[in-house]
Amino acid sequence: MTTKADQAVPSQTLAEQIDPLRILAQLPLRPYQLLGDFRCGKGALTIPLAKHTFDGRVFATDESEAARDEVSAKLDQVRLSNTVVYDPKDEDSVLEAESLDGALVALALSTLRTSKPAMLKRVAKALKRGGWAAIIEWTKSDADEGPALDKRMTEEDIVDIGKQAGFRFAEKRDLSSRYYLLVLRK
């Protein structure tokens, strides 16, 4: 007898489940902007962001040194030089306060072990007035992958945390039955 776990589909990244260009098309992007990719992971959305902002710059960070190294290697492989990959410990020396036009925080808040309001305050500090933060998270539905249901955040939870960090709600979009996107404005 096979169990549900035996039949589980191998874990896929967000970029494997949803075309990154479809995600970027829903963001207020301009090719000259300065953008942040906070908790960028292995760069599934960093590379498309960097390609889109050919006259701008992307600042990508992740707590994992291995992830940062992988993003840097991928950027070298595709010959993109408009991206700075940095250790979050060095953030104050790499990013000026209120320097970014927009920021992406994909699938990070639900899995964050530190303070969620502190994370969004960090993003808000880096954004210009009127800047946007795109938050992508898992829906609170039963799924075979991603964080446990009790770790997932509702849209209302994120909007409340965003307000504590100085954001206001702008819009929500469903990316699929598994993911949603919130755009917050500073």
N, C-alpha and C positions, 0 to 999 in steps of 0.2 A: 504494500500500500504506500502511495506517495503522499507526502504532506504538502501543504501550501509552500513551505520553505524550499522543498525539493523542486517545485515548479517555478520558483521566483525567477524573474527576468534579471539578468546581470545588471548591477547598478550602472546607470548612465548619468553623465553630467547634464546640467541644464542645457548646455550648448548642443549636446547630442539629441536632446528631446525637443528643443525649440530652436529654430534657426536664429543665430545671433543677430543677423540683419533684421529679422522681424522684431526682435527686442529693441534694437537701436532705432528702428523706424518709429517707435512709439515715444522716443525721448526728444526733448527740445535741443537737439544737437546742431552745432554749426561747425564747419571745418576749421575755424580759427580759434576755437575755445581751448581753455585750460581745464582739464578734467581730472578727477581722481577716481581710482578704482580701489576702494578700501576692501581689504580681505580678498584680494584678487585670485587667490588659489593658484592654479596652474596656468592662468591666463586665458581661459576660454572666451572671456569677453574683453580682455585687455587688448588682444591683437586686433579684433574688429574695431574697437574704439580708436586705437592708434591709426588704423588705416583710414577711418572716417575723418579724423582730425589731422589731416595732412598738413595744415598750416598752423596747427596748435600743438599742444603737448599733453601727454597723459602721465600722471603720477600714480604708479601702482605700488601697493604695499600688501604684505601679508606677514603674519607672525612667524610662519615657517620659512626657514632659510632655504630648505630644499625647494619649496614652491617658488620662492623668489629667483633661485638659480635656474629653475626650469623656464620661468617666464623670460628671463634674460636670454637664455639659449634660444628660445623660440623667436624672440625679437631679432636676434642676430641672424638666425636662419632665414627670416623673411626680409631682412635688411631694413628694419624700421629703426630710425634713430630719434624719433620724437617722443620717446618714453623713458621716464626715469623710474627705475625699480629701486625701492629703498626699504630699509628696516624701519618699522614703526618707532623704534627707540630714537631714531635720528630725525623724526618728523619735523621738529621745530627748526632744525637747520636746513631741511630740504624744502619745506613748504612754508611760504609766508602766510600769515593770517589774512583771511579775506582775499585770497588770490585765485581761487577756482571759480569757474562759471557753473560747473556741475559736478556731481559725484554719483558713483554707482556703488551700491552695497548689495551684492547678490548672495542670497542664501547664507547670510552671516549672522543675523540677529538671533535666529532660533538656536544656533549652535554655539553662540558666544558664551564663554564661561565667566567672563568679567561683566561689568555693569553695562547693560544695554543703553541707559541714558548717557553714560560716559562716552560710549562709542558714537552716538549721534551728536553729542556735544563736540566731539573731536571733528566730525564731518562739518558741523555748522561753523566751527572756528575757521576752517579752511575755505569756506564758501564766501563769495562776495554777497553783498546785499542783493536780494532778488535771485540769487543762485538757486539751483534745484538739486535735490537728492532723490535718486531713483532707488527705491527699496524693492528688491525681489525676494519673495518668501514663498514657502510651501503653504498650500491651503490646509485648513484644519479638517481634512477628510482622511479616511482610512487609506493608507497606501503602503506598498511593500518596501519602499525605500525612503530615505530621509530621516529626520529626527522623529522621536516618539511623538505621538499626538499631544501629550501634555507639555512638550517643549515648543511646539509650534505656536505662532502668534497670530491673533486675528488682526484684521486691518485696524480695528478700533484700538487694540493694544499698541500698535506701532504709531498711530496718529497721536495717542496720549503721550507716549514716550517722546515723539517728535516735538510736541508742544512744549514739553519740559526742556528740550534742547534749543528752543527758539524757532521752530519750524511751524508752518501752517499747512494744512492739507490742501493739495491742488487737484489731484485726480487719482482714480483707481482704474486699473484695467486687468481683466482676466487674461493670462497668457495661455492657460490650458486648464484642465480640471485639476492639475497638481500645483500650479504656480499662479501667483498674482503679482502685479506691479503697482506700487504706490509712488506717486510723485509728490514730494514735499517741497515747499518753497521757504527760503529764509526771509 
